[in-house]
Amino acid sequence: MSTEQKTKSLLNHPLLQLLKNNKGNPRTLILMEPLWGIPFNLITPFATLYMYSQGVTDVQIGLILSIAMVVQVIFSFFGGILTDKLGRKFTTMMGDFFGWSVACLIWSISNNFWLFLIAMLFNCFEQINQTAWYCLLIEDAEPKDLLGIYTWVNIGGLIAIFFAPISGLLINSFTVIPVIRVLYLVFAVNMLIKVVVTFRYCKETRQGKIRMAETKDTSLLHMLYEYKELIPRVLK
């Protein structure tokens, strides 16, 4: 097979055709995923070391993570409620802005226990938008495209992992604190761009509009009360 034939065959691959032919939310969200995935994988292996290098003790790091886990569970209960009440698109934007852009901006200037705790609490907003993001991704997609969409999401995550060694090389040359500060700042800007692109190019899903209309006159507390049987089961 000639090089030209190989190129043509590659361009006709179903996954590439999916991106080419899909004009809706899935293509936009898939193409934006590296804005989150790459800086996340650059930072994550060194996040704890970044805190430790600035005098945050082992006990304080453990306390921050424990508090974050509890808050994440609480926020998770509100994820579906806000997704229905505010819409998939707006909830996704809110989670990306507060849960990542604001959180990463605080992380970039953090130098003590309290700032790291505040940043982690803001990051808990990310739990709210997880449900909204997946709804925005697939609700208006064709059923035949779902496998390809999930495949692209997984590919995006795997590709981002290959960038992880770059942060190690940078830290080896410039030390942990300045490198991670810059990476967090880049992360914050990336997520702000992601919010703008979501606002500009994504549309509220059909099911999202239906649920917004159905819950328009229903209070958040009343919707939360519907979990009265679920929460005891989880705690049990």
C-alpha positions in Angstrom: 0.0 0.0 0.0 1.4 3.4 -1.0 1.8 6.3 1.4 -1.0 8.1 -0.3 -3.3 5.1 0.2 -2.3 4.8 3.8 -3.0 8.5 4.4 -6.4 8.2 2.8 -7.2 5.1 4.7 -6.3 6.8 8.0 -8.4 9.9 7.2 -11.4 7.6 6.5 -11.0 5.9 9.9 -14.4 6.0 11.7 -13.1 7.9 14.7 -11.7 10.7 12.5 -14.9 10.7 10.5 -16.8 11.1 13.7 -14.9 14.3 14.6 -15.2 15.6 11.0 -19.0 15.0 10.6 -20.2 15.8 14.2 -20.9 19.5 14.4 -22.4 19.5 17.9 -21.3 19.3 21.5 -19.3 16.1 21.4 -16.7 17.4 18.9 -16.3 20.7 20.8 -15.9 18.9 24.2 -13.6 16.2 22.8 -11.3 18.8 21.2 -11.2 20.9 24.4 -10.3 17.9 26.6 -6.5 18.4 26.3 -6.9 21.9 27.8 -7.7 20.0 31.0 -5.9 16.7 30.6 -2.4 17.9 29.8 -1.8 20.4 32.7 -3.6 18.0 35.1 -1.2 15.2 34.3 1.7 17.6 34.4 0.8 18.7 37.9 -0.8 15.8 39.7 2.4 13.7 40.4 4.0 16.7 42.1 1.0 18.4 43.8 1.7 16.9 47.3 5.4 17.7 46.9 4.5 21.2 46.0 2.6 21.6 49.3 5.3 19.8 51.3 8.0 22.0 49.9 6.2 25.1 51.3 6.1 23.9 54.8 2.7 22.1 54.8 3.1 19.1 57.1 2.1 15.5 56.4 -0.8 15.8 58.9 -2.0 19.1 57.3 -1.9 17.5 53.8 -3.9 14.6 55.1 -6.4 16.9 56.7 -6.8 18.9 53.5 -7.5 15.7 51.5 -9.9 14.3 54.1 -11.9 17.6 54.3 -12.0 17.7 50.5 -13.3 14.1 50.3 -16.2 15.0 52.7 -17.0 18.1 50.7 -16.9 16.3 47.4 -19.5 13.8 48.7 -21.8 16.7 49.7 -21.3 18.5 46.4 -22.0 15.3 44.5 -25.5 15.2 45.8 -26.1 18.7 44.3 -24.5 17.7 40.9 -27.6 16.2 39.4 -29.9 18.8 41.0 -28.0 21.8 39.6 -27.6 20.1 36.2 -31.4 19.8 36.0 -32.1 23.2 37.5 -29.4 25.4 35.7 -28.9 23.3 32.6 -26.1 21.1 31.4 -24.2 23.9 29.7 -24.2 26.5 32.5 -23.4 23.9 35.2 -20.5 22.6 33.2 -19.2 26.2 32.8 -19.7 26.9 36.5 -17.8 23.8 37.5 -14.9 24.5 35.2 -14.7 28.1 36.3 -14.9 27.7 40.1 -13.6 24.1 40.3 -10.6 24.5 38.1 -9.9 28.1 36.9 -10.3 29.8 40.3 -8.9 26.8 42.2 -5.8 26.6 40.1 -5.3 30.4 40.4 -5.3 30.1 44.2 -3.0 27.0 44.0 -0.6 29.1 41.9 -0.1 31.6 44.8 -0.6 29.2 47.7 2.2 29.2 50.3 0.4 28.0 53.5 -2.1 25.5 54.8 -5.1 27.8 54.6 -4.6 28.8 51.0 -4.1 25.2 50.0 -7.3 24.3 51.8 -9.3 27.1 50.1 -8.0 26.0 46.7 -9.0 22.4 47.4 -12.5 23.5 48.5 -13.0 25.4 45.3 -11.8 22.3 43.4 -14.7 20.4 45.0 -17.0 22.4 42.6 -15.6 20.1 39.9 -17.8 17.3 41.4 -20.9 19.3 40.4 -20.0 19.6 36.8 -19.1 15.9 36.2 -22.7 14.9 35.7 -23.4 18.0 33.6 -20.4 17.5 31.4 -21.3 13.9 30.5 -24.9 14.9 29.8 -23.7 17.8 27.6 -21.4 15.3 25.8 -23.8 12.5 24.9 -27.5 13.6 25.3 -27.9 15.0 21.8 -25.4 12.6 20.2 -26.6 9.8 17.8 -26.7 6.4 19.6 -24.4 5.0 16.9 -21.7 7.6 17.8 -21.6 6.9 21.5 -18.9 4.3 21.4 -16.7 6.5 19.3 -17.3 9.5 21.6 -16.3 7.6 24.7 -13.3 6.2 22.8 -12.1 9.8 22.0 -12.5 10.8 25.6 -10.3 7.8 26.7 -7.8 8.6 24.0 -7.6 12.2 25.1 -6.8 11.1 28.7 -4.2 8.6 27.5 -2.5 11.2 25.2 -2.3 13.7 28.1 -0.3 11.2 30.2 2.6 11.3 27.8 3.1 14.9 28.7 3.7 14.0 32.4 7.5 13.6 32.2 7.9 17.2 31.0 7.1 18.5 34.4 9.8 16.2 35.9 12.4 17.6 33.5 11.4 21.2 34.3 11.5 20.6 38.0 15.0 19.0 37.6 16.1 22.3 36.1 14.1 24.9 38.0 12.9 23.2 41.3 9.4 22.3 42.3 7.8 25.5 43.5 8.3 27.9 40.5 7.5 25.2 38.0 4.3 24.1 39.7 3.2 27.7 40.2 3.6 28.4 36.5 1.8 25.2 35.6 -1.1 26.0 37.9 -1.3 29.4 36.3 -1.4 27.9 32.8 -4.0 25.4 34.0 -6.2 28.3 35.3 -5.9 30.1 31.9 -6.6 26.9 30.0 -9.8 26.3 32.0 -10.9 29.9 31.5 -10.5 29.4 27.7 -12.5 26.1 28.0 -15.3 28.0 29.7 -15.4 30.6 26.9 -15.4 28.0 24.2 -18.1 26.0 25.9 -20.2 29.2 26.1 -19.6 30.1 22.5 -19.8 26.7 20.7 -21.9 24.3 22.9 -25.7 24.3 23.1 -28.0 23.2 25.8 -29.3 19.7 25.1 -32.9 18.9 24.4 -33.3 16.9 27.6 -31.6 19.7 29.5 -34.2 22.2 28.3 -37.0 19.8 29.3 -35.5 19.3 32.8 -35.0 23.1 33.2 -38.6 23.7 32.4 -39.8 20.9 34.7 -37.7 22.1 37.7 -38.2 25.9 37.1 -40.6 26.3 40.0 -39.1 23.6 42.2 -36.7 24.8 45.0 -33.3 23.2 45.4 -34.2 22.1 48.9 -37.3 20.3 47.6 -35.3 18.5 45.0 -32.7 17.6 47.6 -35.5 16.2 49.7 -36.1 13.6 47.0 -32.8 12.0 48.1 -34.3 11.3 51.6 -34.3 7.6 50.9 -31.0 7.5 49.1 -28.8 9.2 51.7 -29.6 6.8 54.6 -28.8 3.9 52.3 -25.4 5.4 51.4 -24.6 6.1 55.0 -25.7 2.6 56.0 
